[in-house]
Amino acid sequence: MDARSRELRALRQRYHTDLSDAEWGHLRGCLPVPKAAGSPRRHCLREIFDAIFYVLKTGCHWWLLPHDFPPWQTAFYHFRRFRLSGLWHRIFTILRAYERERSGRNPAASAAIVDSQSVKTVEESASWKGYEAHRSCYGAGKHLKCRKRHLLVDTLGLPLSIYVTPADVQDRVGARFLLTGLAPPVPRLEKIWADGAYSGEPLAEWCRDEGGWDL
C-alpha cells in the first residue's frame, strides 16, 4: 500500500468488516504476484477487498456501498474477475489448509460431513425461468420460498464443497452434484458422515465408485 492509499484509509470511517493487519497479511500471501507491466492501480487491493467484504457481510446492493470505499463499479469488477479466475477458490483452499495445520491436523482432510440447508429467498430471486423451475424453488417441508445449499465440510466445519440447487432437490440427488469430481482436489478423503436423508445403497455404492469414499 502506497503512502497515498494509507492516508486515504486512515481518513475514512472504520467498519467492522474491514480486514485487520494480520488478516490482510494472510490474504495478501494468497494473491498472485502482480505483473510489472501496466498502469498502477488507482485503488489499493486492500481497500477493494474491504469493500467486497462489506457487501458480502451486510447483504446490501453493490450500488449502496458507502462512498468512502472505492466506487462500487470497481469493487464489483474485481469481485467478478476474482470469481471467473478461480481466485476465491484458491484463497479459500490455502486458508483452509493453514487453519487445519494451525489446529494440528493434516492440511488435507480424510473425513468429512455432508448435509444441506434450506435458505429463504426474496420473491424476486426465488423465481427461476418457467413454471416448473418456479415451483421447484418452494421448500415443501418448511413452506418457504428458498434455495437449498448442499455442503461438504471437514471435521472442523471448514467447507470442502458447496453446491446450490432449487429447494425440492432431494439430498441424495444433491449429494451427487456436490461430490462429483471431488476426488482429485481432496485426494485423502476416505469417509463421509451423513444423516438419514442420505441413506440407501445406491448413493453409498455411487460414492465408492466416484471416489472410493465410505458413506
N, C-alpha and C positions, 0 to 999 in steps of 0.2 A: 504494500500500500504506500503510495507516494505521499509527500507532505500535504499536498492539497486535499487528497482524499481523507487523510487523518484529520485535517482541520474541519472539513465538512461533517465528518462522522461525529466529531466532538461537539459540534454545534447543534445537531439535530436531537430531537426527543429520543430517549431510550425506550425500547419496547421489550416486554418480557420474552418475545420470540427472537430477539437478537442473539446471534452467536456470541458466546464468551470467547476470550482469547484462546483458552485451551481447546474449545470445540472447533474454532476456526483452524487452529494448528493441526488437529487431526484431519479435518476435512481437506485442508489445502494439500496435505500429503497424498490424498487420493486422486488429485486432479492431474490431468496430463500437463506436461511441460509446455508452456506457451511458445508458439513459433516466434522466432526472432524477426521475421519479415512482417510487414503490415503496419498499419497505423495503430498507435496506442489506444487503449480503451478510454472512453470518456468517463465511464463509471467503474469503480473497482469491483472485483468479483465478490468481495465480502459483503458489500452493500447490496449487490444483486441477490445473493443468497439470503440475506436478511429480509429483503422484500418478498422473495418467494416463500420463505417460511412463515412470514406474517400472513400471507394469503391462505396458505395451507392450514395454518392453525386456527385462524379466525373464521375461515369459510366465506370471507367477503368476495365480492366481484373484483376482478383484476382492476377495473376502471375506478374502483373505490379505494385503491391503495393510497395511503396518506401521501401528501405531496412532498414530504421531506425525504422520501425514498427516491431512487431513480424512477423515471417515467414508467408507468405501468406497461406500456408497449415494450420497453426494453426488458423489463423483468419477465414478461410473458414470452418474449422472443427467446431468451436464454433458457427458460423453463422447458419450452418445446424443443429447442435444439438439444438440450441435455437428454430429453426423453428419446428423441429419434436416434441419437448417437449411442444410446445404451449407458450413458454416464451415470444415471441414477442407480441402475442395477450394479454397475461396477463399484460405486461408492458404498452401497449397502453391503455388498459381498465382502469388501475389505473391512468395513467397520464391524460386521458380524464376526469375522474371523478374529479381529482384535479383541472383541468382547469375550469370545469363548476362551481365548488364551488368557485373558485377564482373570477369568473365573476358574482357571486351572483345567480347562478342557482342551481336547484336540480341536484345532481350527475347523475341521470338517466334521459334521455330525454323523453319528452312526445310528441314532434313533430319533424318531420324530412322532408328532401327534397330528392327526388330521381332524378337522371339524369345519363347520360352516356357521355363518352368521347372516341373519336377515337384517338389512339396513333400510330404514324408511327413506323414501324419496319424496320430493315435491311433485305436484301434479304435472308440471311441465316436463320434468326429467323422467317421469315414470313411464311415459308412453313411448313404445317402440313403433316402428313402421308397421301398419296394418293391424287389424283386429286381433289376430292370433297372438302377435307379439305383445299388444297392449294387455290382453288377458293374462299372458304368461308372467307379467310383472306383478300380479296380485298374489301375495302370500296367504294362501287359504288358512294356514294354521294360526297366523297372527292377525288376519283380517286387516292387513295394511298394504298400501302400495309400496313395494320395496324391491330392492335388488338382493341377491344372495352372493356373499363373497365366501369362497372356499379357501381355506388356509391350511398350509402345512408348516408347522413350527417345530423347532428343536426343543430339547428338554428345558432350555432356559426361556422359552417363549419367543425366540427370535425367528421371524418368518424365513422359510426356505422357498416357498412358492405361494403365489396368490392368483386366484382366477375368479372373475366376476361373471355371473350368469343371471338370467331372469329368475324371479323368486320361485317359480314352480318346478325348477330343475331339481330332480331328486339328488340326494347327497351321493348315492352310489354312482350316478352319472357324472356329477360334478367332480368327483374324485378322479375319474379317468382324465378329464380335461386338465385337472390340477397336476397330475403326476406324469402325464405324457412327456417324454423327452427329458425327464429329470435325472436319469441315471448318470449321464456324463458330467453335469455340473455338481452333482452331490454323490461322488463315487463311493464314499464309505457307508452310505445309508444301507442298513440291513433290516431294521424293524420299524414298523409303523403301528402306533396305537390308535384305535378308533372306538367310537361308541356303537350302540346297536343299530344306528341308522346306516352303517356301512357293512352290516352282516351279510352273509351269503357267500357260498363257494365261488360263484362266477367272478366276483371282484377280487377275492383272495387269489384265485388262480391267475387272473389278469396281472395282478401285482407281481407275482412270481415270474411270469413271462416277460413283463415290461422291464423290471429292474432287479429281479432276484430278491424282492422285498418280502418279508414275513409280515402279513397284515394280521 
